[in-house]
Amino acid sequence: MPRRRRLRKVVAPPSFRGYKPYGNKKSSKIPVELYYEEYEAIKLADYDSLSQLEASKIMGVSRPTFARIYASARQKIAIALTETREIITVYGHAVLDKDWYQCKKCHSKFSLPPQADQFHCPLCQSENFQSINPEK
Ligand SMILES: [Zn+2]
């Protein structure tokens, strides 16, 4: 039986569903799938400039596991840039630290404070939204 992979904590999902190259009509049709935890690794290490140890603690994984996720993320982004491929974001093995929702009208992603009594999109006020947390 394959070893069950532990879920990696992600503070916030990526605020986009993907990236598309432009200026190249011959771009590959096969998108690169960037996992939520890979996006989080790039954000923590390269955007927030945290050490791999600090970032691994935030994501609830060991430092070597973080290094693997980070290396995989960079490899995928390099492939997308070099082969002009789209990037799409997928859950992978992530668990979000709050309940996150996506508005079906304006596509923004948001979480609601636990004391919220109004359930609507904070951006467009639409009440048409869905949970984006993977099944627990
Ligand atoms: Zn909205």
Backbone and ligand atoms as CSV (ligand in chain L), in Angstrom:
chain,resi,resn,atom,element,x,y,z
A,1,MET,N,N,0.849,-1.197,0.000
A,1,MET,CA,C,0.000,0.000,0.000
A,1,MET,C,C,0.885,1.248,0.000
A,2,PRO,N,N,0.587,2.224,-0.854
A,2,PRO,CA,C,1.433,3.431,-0.872
A,2,PRO,C,C,1.277,4.217,0.422
A,3,ARG,N,N,2.373,4.833,0.807
A,3,ARG,CA,C,2.352,5.623,2.030
A,3,ARG,C,C,1.418,6.813,1.842
A,4,ARG,N,N,0.574,7.038,2.836
A,4,ARG,CA,C,-0.359,8.153,2.743
A,4,ARG,C,C,0.408,9.448,2.972
A,5,ARG,N,N,0.269,10.361,2.021
A,5,ARG,CA,C,0.991,11.610,2.119
A,5,ARG,C,C,0.305,12.543,3.107
A,6,ARG,N,N,1.108,13.125,4.001
A,6,ARG,CA,C,0.509,14.066,4.941
A,6,ARG,C,C,0.155,15.371,4.246
A,7,LEU,N,N,-0.935,15.973,4.674
A,7,LEU,CA,C,-1.369,17.216,4.054
A,7,LEU,C,C,-0.486,18.369,4.507
A,8,ARG,N,N,-0.276,19.315,3.598
A,8,ARG,CA,C,0.549,20.479,3.895
A,8,ARG,C,C,-0.345,21.675,4.132
A,9,LYS,N,N,-0.049,22.390,5.199
A,9,LYS,CA,C,-0.869,23.542,5.551
A,9,LYS,C,C,-0.606,24.724,4.611
A,10,VAL,N,N,-1.663,25.294,4.128
A,10,VAL,CA,C,-1.556,26.462,3.266
A,10,VAL,C,C,-2.394,27.570,3.888
A,11,VAL,N,N,-1.775,28.736,4.104
A,11,VAL,CA,C,-2.465,29.831,4.798
A,11,VAL,C,C,-3.578,30.406,3.925
A,12,ALA,N,N,-3.297,30.653,2.655
A,12,ALA,CA,C,-4.310,31.179,1.749
A,12,ALA,C,C,-4.132,30.540,0.383
A,13,PRO,N,N,-5.217,30.237,-0.299
A,13,PRO,CA,C,-5.070,29.661,-1.638
A,13,PRO,C,C,-4.549,30.725,-2.592
A,14,PRO,N,N,-3.946,30.311,-3.707
A,14,PRO,CA,C,-3.538,31.320,-4.689
A,14,PRO,C,C,-4.759,32.109,-5.135
A,15,SER,N,N,-4.605,33.407,-5.372
A,15,SER,CA,C,-5.771,34.234,-5.718
A,15,SER,C,C,-6.022,34.247,-7.224
A,16,PHE,N,N,-5.521,33.246,-7.910
A,16,PHE,CA,C,-5.726,33.131,-9.356
A,16,PHE,C,C,-5.929,31.659,-9.655
A,17,ARG,N,N,-6.549,31.376,-10.792
A,17,ARG,CA,C,-6.721,29.976,-11.169
A,17,ARG,C,C,-5.599,29.505,-12.077
A,18,GLY,N,N,-4.854,30.468,-12.645
A,18,GLY,CA,C,-3.755,30.068,-13.493
A,18,GLY,C,C,-3.085,31.259,-14.138
A,19,TYR,N,N,-2.039,30.989,-14.886
A,19,TYR,CA,C,-1.347,32.010,-15.670
A,19,TYR,C,C,-1.243,31.535,-17.103
A,20,LYS,N,N,-1.376,32.490,-18.012
A,20,LYS,CA,C,-1.324,32.156,-19.431
A,20,LYS,C,C,-0.224,32.967,-20.087
A,21,PRO,N,N,0.660,32.322,-20.855
A,21,PRO,CA,C,1.657,33.102,-21.588
A,21,PRO,C,C,0.991,33.823,-22.756
A,22,TYR,N,N,1.534,34.957,-23.177
A,22,TYR,CA,C,1.027,35.595,-24.379
A,22,TYR,C,C,2.198,36.023,-25.252
A,23,GLY,N,N,1.933,36.294,-26.504
A,23,GLY,CA,C,2.993,36.691,-27.422
A,23,GLY,C,C,3.647,35.511,-28.102
A,24,ASN,N,N,3.113,34.321,-27.889
A,24,ASN,CA,C,3.657,33.135,-28.547
A,24,ASN,C,C,2.491,32.256,-28.976
A,25,LYS,N,N,2.217,32.227,-30.261
A,25,LYS,CA,C,1.052,31.474,-30.750
A,25,LYS,C,C,1.279,29.967,-30.661
A,26,LYS,N,N,2.560,29.582,-30.544
A,26,LYS,CA,C,2.848,28.149,-30.535
A,26,LYS,C,C,2.924,27.576,-29.119
A,27,SER,N,N,2.393,28.313,-28.134
A,27,SER,CA,C,2.538,27.825,-26.760
A,27,SER,C,C,1.853,26.463,-26.605
A,28,SER,N,N,2.462,25.652,-25.785
A,28,SER,CA,C,1.989,24.287,-25.600
A,28,SER,C,C,0.592,24.282,-24.993
A,29,LYS,N,N,-0.204,23.322,-25.398
A,29,LYS,CA,C,-1.571,23.226,-24.884
A,29,LYS,C,C,-1.628,22.513,-23.535
A,30,ILE,N,N,-0.557,21.837,-23.174
A,30,ILE,CA,C,-0.597,21.075,-21.918
A,30,ILE,C,C,-0.198,21.978,-20.761
A,31,PRO,N,N,-1.132,22.274,-19.855
A,31,PRO,CA,C,-0.777,23.174,-18.757
A,31,PRO,C,C,0.075,22.478,-17.700
A,32,VAL,N,N,0.848,23.276,-16.991
A,32,VAL,CA,C,1.597,22.788,-15.840
A,32,VAL,C,C,0.689,22.920,-14.629
A,33,GLU,N,N,0.566,21.855,-13.847
A,33,GLU,CA,C,-0.279,21.900,-12.655
A,33,GLU,C,C,0.553,22.276,-11.437
A,34,LEU,N,N,0.312,23.465,-10.934
A,34,LEU,CA,C,1.038,23.930,-9.756
A,34,LEU,C,C,0.166,23.668,-8.524
A,35,TYR,N,N,0.664,22.828,-7.611
A,35,TYR,CA,C,-0.112,22.496,-6.417
A,35,TYR,C,C,-0.182,23.701,-5.476
A,36,TYR,N,N,-1.252,23.768,-4.708
A,36,TYR,CA,C,-1.402,24.848,-3.727
A,36,TYR,C,C,-0.182,24.929,-2.815
A,37,GLU,N,N,0.312,23.761,-2.366
A,37,GLU,CA,C,1.441,23.777,-1.432
A,37,GLU,C,C,2.724,24.254,-2.131
A,38,GLU,N,N,2.801,24.053,-3.458
A,38,GLU,CA,C,3.968,24.545,-4.193
A,38,GLU,C,C,3.899,26.072,-4.330
A,39,TYR,N,N,2.702,26.563,-4.595
A,39,TYR,CA,C,2.499,28.018,-4.622
A,39,TYR,C,C,2.868,28.605,-3.254
A,40,GLU,N,N,2.412,27.961,-2.187
A,40,GLU,CA,C,2.692,28.443,-0.826
A,40,GLU,C,C,4.204,28.445,-0.548
A,41,ALA,N,N,4.900,27.408,-1.008
A,41,ALA,CA,C,6.349,27.322,-0.797
A,41,ALA,C,C,7.075,28.480,-1.482
A,42,ILE,N,N,6.693,28.774,-2.716
A,42,ILE,CA,C,7.289,29.899,-3.453
A,42,ILE,C,C,6.994,31.213,-2.725
A,43,LYS,N,N,5.755,31.352,-2.276
A,43,LYS,CA,C,5.369,32.593,-1.599
A,43,LYS,C,C,6.191,32.774,-0.311
A,44,LEU,N,N,6.273,31.728,0.499
A,44,LEU,CA,C,6.974,31.844,1.784
A,44,LEU,C,C,8.472,32.071,1.585
A,45,ALA,N,N,9.079,31.316,0.657
A,45,ALA,CA,C,10.534,31.387,0.491
A,45,ALA,C,C,10.962,32.609,-0.318
A,46,ASP,N,N,10.290,32.873,-1.433
A,46,ASP,CA,C,10.770,33.920,-2.347
A,46,ASP,C,C,10.056,35.258,-2.175
A,47,TYR,N,N,8.806,35.225,-1.758
A,47,TYR,CA,C,8.083,36.486,-1.594
A,47,TYR,C,C,8.249,37.000,-0.163
A,48,ASP,N,N,8.021,36.120,0.821
A,48,ASP,CA,C,8.164,36.536,2.222
A,48,ASP,C,C,9.609,36.429,2.712
A,49,SER,N,N,10.503,35.888,1.901
A,49,SER,CA,C,11.929,35.724,2.232
A,49,SER,C,C,12.169,34.984,3.546
A,50,LEU,N,N,11.365,33.967,3.809
A,50,LEU,CA,C,11.586,33.162,5.012
A,50,LEU,C,C,12.647,32.104,4.722
A,51,SER,N,N,13.295,31.629,5.788
A,51,SER,CA,C,14.218,30.508,5.614
A,51,SER,C,C,13.383,29.251,5.374
A,52,GLN,N,N,14.035,28.222,4.851
A,52,GLN,CA,C,13.297,26.974,4.603
A,52,GLN,C,C,12.793,26.377,5.911
A,53,LEU,N,N,13.543,26.585,6.997
A,53,LEU,CA,C,13.104,26.058,8.292
A,53,LEU,C,C,11.838,26.777,8.771
A,54,GLU,N,N,11.851,28.121,8.665
A,54,GLU,CA,C,10.665,28.892,9.068
A,54,GLU,C,C,9.456,28.512,8.217
A,55,ALA,N,N,9.684,28.408,6.918
A,55,ALA,CA,C,8.589,28.082,6.006
A,55,ALA,C,C,8.053,26.673,6.271
A,56,SER,N,N,8.955,25.734,6.567
A,56,SER,CA,C,8.517,24.357,6.815
A,56,SER,C,C,7.628,24.293,8.058
A,57,LYS,N,N,7.938,25.126,9.070
A,57,LYS,CA,C,7.118,25.138,10.290
A,57,LYS,C,C,5.724,25.657,9.994
A,58,ILE,N,N,5.641,26.716,9.181
A,58,ILE,CA,C,4.327,27.280,8.834
A,58,ILE,C,C,3.488,26.239,8.094
A,59,MET,N,N,4.137,25.469,7.229
A,59,MET,CA,C,3.388,24.480,6.444
A,59,MET,C,C,3.221,23.139,7.156
A,60,GLY,N,N,3.811,23.014,8.338
A,60,GLY,CA,C,3.635,21.783,9.108
A,60,GLY,C,C,4.320,20.580,8.494
A,61,VAL,N,N,5.459,20.814,7.845
A,61,VAL,CA,C,6.216,19.707,7.251
A,61,VAL,C,C,7.677,19.803,7.719
A,62,SER,N,N,8.439,18.739,7.487
A,62,SER,CA,C,9.857,18.780,7.840
A,62,SER,C,C,10.594,19.674,6.850
A,63,ARG,N,N,11.806,20.101,7.241
A,63,ARG,CA,C,12.564,20.961,6.346
A,63,ARG,C,C,12.912,20.261,5.020
A,64,PRO,N,N,13.327,18.965,5.068
A,64,PRO,CA,C,13.586,18.277,3.786
A,64,PRO,C,C,12.336,18.177,2.900
A,65,THR,N,N,11.167,17.955,3.516
A,65,THR,CA,C,9.925,17.899,2.731
A,65,THR,C,C,9.656,19.252,2.107
A,66,PHE,N,N,9.863,20.318,2.900
A,66,PHE,CA,C,9.669,21.656,2.339
A,66,PHE,C,C,10.602,21.871,1.146
A,67,ALA,N,N,11.859,21.457,1.308
A,67,ALA,CA,C,12.843,21.635,0.228
A,67,ALA,C,C,12.387,20.919,-1.039
A,68,ARG,N,N,11.784,19.737,-0.881
A,68,ARG,CA,C,11.281,18.992,-2.047
A,68,ARG,C,C,10.116,19.718,-2.721
A,69,ILE,N,N,9.169,20.217,-1.898
A,69,ILE,CA,C,8.011,20.930,-2.449
A,69,ILE,C,C,8.486,22.181,-3.200
A,70,TYR,N,N,9.428,22.899,-2.569
A,70,TYR,CA,C,9.959,24.140,-3.142
A,70,TYR,C,C,10.678,23.864,-4.462
A,71,ALA,N,N,11.503,22.817,-4.469
A,71,ALA,CA,C,12.246,22.458,-5.693
A,71,ALA,C,C,11.272,22.079,-6.812
A,72,SER,N,N,10.236,21.354,-6.455
A,72,SER,CA,C,9.236,20.946,-7.437
A,72,SER,C,C,8.505,22.164,-8.012
A,73,ALA,N,N,8.176,23.117,-7.119
A,73,ALA,CA,C,7.496,24.344,-7.555
A,73,ALA,C,C,8.365,25.112,-8.552
A,74,ARG,N,N,9.645,25.265,-8.221
A,74,ARG,CA,C,10.547,26.020,-9.106
A,74,ARG,C,C,10.713,25.314,-10.443
A,75,GLN,N,N,10.809,23.982,-10.399
A,75,GLN,CA,C,10.942,23.211,-11.632
A,75,GLN,C,C,9.720,23.429,-12.525
A,76,LYS,N,N,8.528,23.379,-11.931
A,76,LYS,CA,C,7.300,23.534,-12.716
A,76,LYS,C,C,7.211,24.932,-13.327
A,77,ILE,N,N,7.587,25.952,-12.549
A,77,ILE,CA,C,7.534,27.322,-13.060
A,77,ILE,C,C,8.560,27.499,-14.186
A,78,ALA,N,N,9.728,26.883,-14.013
A,78,ALA,CA,C,10.753,26.943,-15.060
A,78,ALA,C,C,10.265,26.274,-16.347
A,79,ILE,N,N,9.589,25.154,-16.210
A,79,ILE,CA,C,9.038,24.454,-17.384
A,79,ILE,C,C,8.007,25.343,-18.076
A,80,ALA,N,N,7.122,25.957,-17.269
A,80,ALA,CA,C,6.079,26.813,-17.841
A,80,ALA,C,C,6.704,27.981,-18.608
A,81,LEU,N,N,7.722,28.613,-18.024
A,81,LEU,CA,C,8.358,29.758,-18.680
A,81,LEU,C,C,9.095,29.336,-19.938
A,82,THR,N,N,9.849,28.247,-19.846
A,82,THR,CA,C,10.692,27.826,-20.953
A,82,THR,C,C,9.884,27.248,-22.114
A,83,GLU,N,N,8.856,26.476,-21.773
A,83,GLU,CA,C,8.060,25.834,-22.821
A,83,GLU,C,C,6.792,26.622,-23.129
A,84,THR,N,N,6.700,27.852,-22.657
A,84,THR,CA,C,5.516,28.721,-22.780
A,84,THR,C,C,4.228,27.932,-22.561
A,85,ARG,N,N,4.167,27.326,-21.395
A,85,ARG,CA,C,2.959,26.571,-21.031
A,85,ARG,C,C,2.158,27.339,-19.997
A,86,GLU,N,N,0.859,27.104,-20.007
A,86,GLU,CA,C,-0.001,27.698,-18.987
A,86,GLU,C,C,0.286,27.063,-17.643
A,87,ILE,N,N,0.006,27.814,-16.585
A,87,ILE,CA,C,0.058,27.258,-15.228
A,87,ILE,C,C,-1.372,27.243,-14.707
A,88,ILE,N,N,-1.814,26.101,-14.212
A,88,ILE,CA,C,-3.102,26.090,-13.519
A,88,ILE,C,C,-2.857,25.628,-12.084
A,89,THR,N,N,-3.633,26.174,-11.162
A,89,THR,CA,C,-3.425,25.823,-9.760
A,89,THR,C,C,-4.415,24.734,-9.362
A,90,VAL,N,N,-3.899,23.713,-8.703
A,90,VAL,CA,C,-4.726,22.601,-8.227
A,90,VAL,C,C,-4.376,22.308,-6.769
A,91,TYR,N,N,-5.304,21.660,-6.060
A,91,TYR,CA,C,-5.111,21.430,-4.625
A,91,TYR,C,C,-3.815,20.713,-4.278
A,92,GLY,N,N,-3.508,19.653,-4.989
A,92,GLY,CA,C,-2.356,18.845,-4.600
A,92,GLY,C,C,-2.630,18.166,-3.276
A,93,HIS,N,N,-1.751,18.370,-2.309
A,93,HIS,CA,C,-1.888,17.719,-1.003
A,93,HIS,C,C,-1.991,18.781,0.076
A,94,ALA,N,N,-2.776,19.804,-0.203
A,94,ALA,CA,C,-2.850,20.940,0.704
A,94,ALA,C,C,-4.073,20.857,1.591
A,95,VAL,N,N,-3.957,21.455,2.757
A,95,VAL,CA,C,-5.117,21.703,3.591
A,95,VAL,C,C,-5.080,23.185,3.934
A,96,LEU,N,N,-6.184,23.852,3.717
A,96,LEU,CA,C,-6.225,25.288,3.968
A,96,LEU,C,C,-6.484,25.525,5.450
A,97,ASP,N,N,-5.883,26.578,5.998
A,97,ASP,CA,C,-5.983,26.772,7.442
A,97,ASP,C,C,-7.321,27.373,7.879
A,98,LYS,N,N,-8.109,27.848,6.937
A,98,LYS,CA,C,-9.452,28.364,7.250
A,98,LYS,C,C,-10.404,27.808,6.207
A,99,ASP,N,N,-11.690,28.068,6.374
A,99,ASP,CA,C,-12.634,27.723,5.321
A,99,ASP,C,C,-12.604,28.819,4.269
A,100,TRP,N,N,-12.214,28.438,3.064
A,100,TRP,CA,C,-12.127,29.406,1.979
A,100,TRP,C,C,-13.246,29.167,0.983
A,101,TYR,N,N,-13.712,30.249,0.399
A,101,TYR,CA,C,-14.803,30.177,-0.566
A,101,TYR,C,C,-14.410,30.904,-1.843
A,102,GLN,N,N,-15.047,30.510,-2.927
A,102,GLN,CA,C,-14.853,31.241,-4.173
A,102,GLN,C,C,-16.204,31.721,-4.675
A,103,CYS,N,N,-16.253,33.020,-4.983
A,103,CYS,CA,C,-17.469,33.632,-5.502
A,103,CYS,C,C,-17.682,33.146,-6.934
A,104,LYS,N,N,-18.912,32.707,-7.237
A,104,LYS,CA,C,-19.181,32.225,-8.592
A,104,LYS,C,C,-19.398,33.373,-9.562
A,105,LYS,N,N,-19.623,34.587,-9.024
A,105,LYS,CA,C,-19.882,35.734,-9.893
A,105,LYS,C,C,-18.570,36.427,-10.282
A,106,CYS,N,N,-17.766,36.831,-9.262
A,106,CYS,CA,C,-16.553,37.600,-9.590
A,106,CYS,C,C,-15.283,36.760,-9.435
A,107,HIS,N,N,-15.423,35.487,-9.026
A,107,HIS,CA,C,-14.313,34.528,-8.905
A,107,HIS,C,C,-13.295,34.879,-7.825
A,108,SER,N,N,-13.576,35.865,-6.971
A,108,SER,CA,C,-12.620,36.156,-5.900
A,108,SER,C,C,-12.681,35.044,-4.853
A,109,LYS,N,N,-11.562,34.871,-4.170
A,109,LYS,CA,C,-11.485,33.872,-3.101
A,109,LYS,C,C,-11.447,34.592,-1.771
A,110,PHE,N,N,-12.179,34.083,-0.787
A,110,PHE,CA,C,-12.229,34.768,0.501
A,110,PHE,C,C,-12.538,33.781,1.614
A,111,SER,N,N,-12.211,34.176,2.837
A,111,SER,CA,C,-12.633,33.409,4.004
A,111,SER,C,C,-13.515,34.324,4.827
A,112,LEU,N,N,-14.353,33.732,5.665
A,112,LEU,CA,C,-15.265,34.521,6.485
A,112,LEU,C,C,-14.848,34.417,7.942
A,113,PRO,N,N,-14.904,35.513,8.688
A,113,PRO,CA,C,-14.586,35.412,10.102
A,113,PRO,C,C,-15.618,34.536,10.805
A,114,PRO,N,N,-15.210,33.801,11.854
A,114,PRO,CA,C,-16.139,32.863,12.489
A,114,PRO,C,C,-17.400,33.540,13.037
A,115,GLN,N,N,-17.284,34.835,13.384
A,115,GLN,CA,C,-18.445,35.520,13.956
A,115,GLN,C,C,-19.347,36.135,12.878
A,116,ALA,N,N,-19.033,35.883,11.604
A,116,ALA,CA,C,-19.830,36.481,10.521
A,116,ALA,C,C,-21.261,35.980,10.569
A,117,ASP,N,N,-22.212,36.889,10.441
A,117,ASP,CA,C,-23.608,36.454,10.356
A,117,ASP,C,C,-24.176,36.697,8.963
A,118,GLN,N,N,-23.405,37.404,8.116
A,118,GLN,CA,C,-23.820,37.644,6.743
A,118,GLN,C,C,-22.933,36.787,5.838
A,119,PHE,N,N,-23.546,36.006,4.993
A,119,PHE,CA,C,-22.751,35.185,4.094
A,119,PHE,C,C,-22.866,35.690,2.662
A,120,HIS,N,N,-21.939,36.540,2.292
A,120,HIS,CA,C,-21.886,36.998,0.912
A,120,HIS,C,C,-20.451,37.345,0.551
A,121,CYS,N,N,-20.193,37.444,-0.751
A,121,CYS,CA,C,-18.860,37.776,-1.240
A,121,CYS,C,C,-18.488,39.185,-0.772
A,122,PRO,N,N,-17.332,39.361,-0.134
A,122,PRO,CA,C,-16.964,40.693,0.349
A,122,PRO,C,C,-16.680,41.677,-0.795
A,123,LEU,N,N,-16.455,41.164,-1.991
A,123,LEU,CA,C,-16.115,42.055,-3.111
A,123,LEU,C,C,-17.356,42.528,-3.864
A,124,CYS,N,N,-18.211,41.569,-4.269
A,124,CYS,CA,C,-19.365,41.951,-5.111
A,124,CYS,C,C,-20.697,41.726,-4.390
A,125,GLN,N,N,-20.658,41.266,-3.151
A,125,GLN,CA,C,-21.851,41.036,-2.319
A,125,GLN,C,C,-22.720,39.873,-2.804
A,126,SER,N,N,-22.261,39.147,-3.817
A,126,SER,CA,C,-23.053,38.017,-4.306
A,126,SER,C,C,-23.156,36.948,-3.216
A,127,GLU,N,N,-24.326,36.280,-3.172
A,127,GLU,CA,C,-24.470,35.177,-2.217
A,127,GLU,C,C,-24.240,33.842,-2.904
A,128,ASN,N,N,-23.799,33.895,-4.148
A,128,ASN,CA,C,-23.568,32.687,-4.924
A,128,ASN,C,C,-22.077,32.347,-4.881
A,129,PHE,N,N,-21.703,31.548,-3.876
A,129,PHE,CA,C,-20.301,31.147,-3.773
A,129,PHE,C,C,-20.222,29.716,-3.286
A,130,GLN,N,N,-19.044,29.127,-3.443
A,130,GLN,CA,C,-18.886,27.724,-3.041
A,130,GLN,C,C,-17.612,27.543,-2.232
A,131,SER,N,N,-17.626,26.523,-1.381
A,131,SER,CA,C,-16.425,26.189,-0.613
A,131,SER,C,C,-15.370,25.651,-1.559
A,132,ILE,N,N,-14.119,26.077,-1.382
A,132,ILE,CA,C,-13.048,25.531,-2.218
A,132,ILE,C,C,-12.117,24.654,-1.404
A,133,ASN,N,N,-12.473,24.394,-0.154
A,133,ASN,CA,C,-11.631,23.501,0.633
A,133,ASN,C,C,-11.818,22.075,0.135
A,134,PRO,N,N,-10.712,21.341,0.018
A,134,PRO,CA,C,-10.881,19.947,-0.388
A,134,PRO,C,C,-11.649,19.184,0.684
A,135,GLU,N,N,-12.280,18.085,0.288
A,135,GLU,CA,C,-13.022,17.258,1.243
A,135,GLU,C,C,-12.095,16.820,2.361
A,136,LYS,N,N,-12.606,16.899,3.593
A,136,LYS,CA,C,-11.753,16.491,4.706
A,136,LYS,C,C,-11.999,15.033,5.048
L,1,ZN,ZN,ZN,-17.992,38.160,-5.728
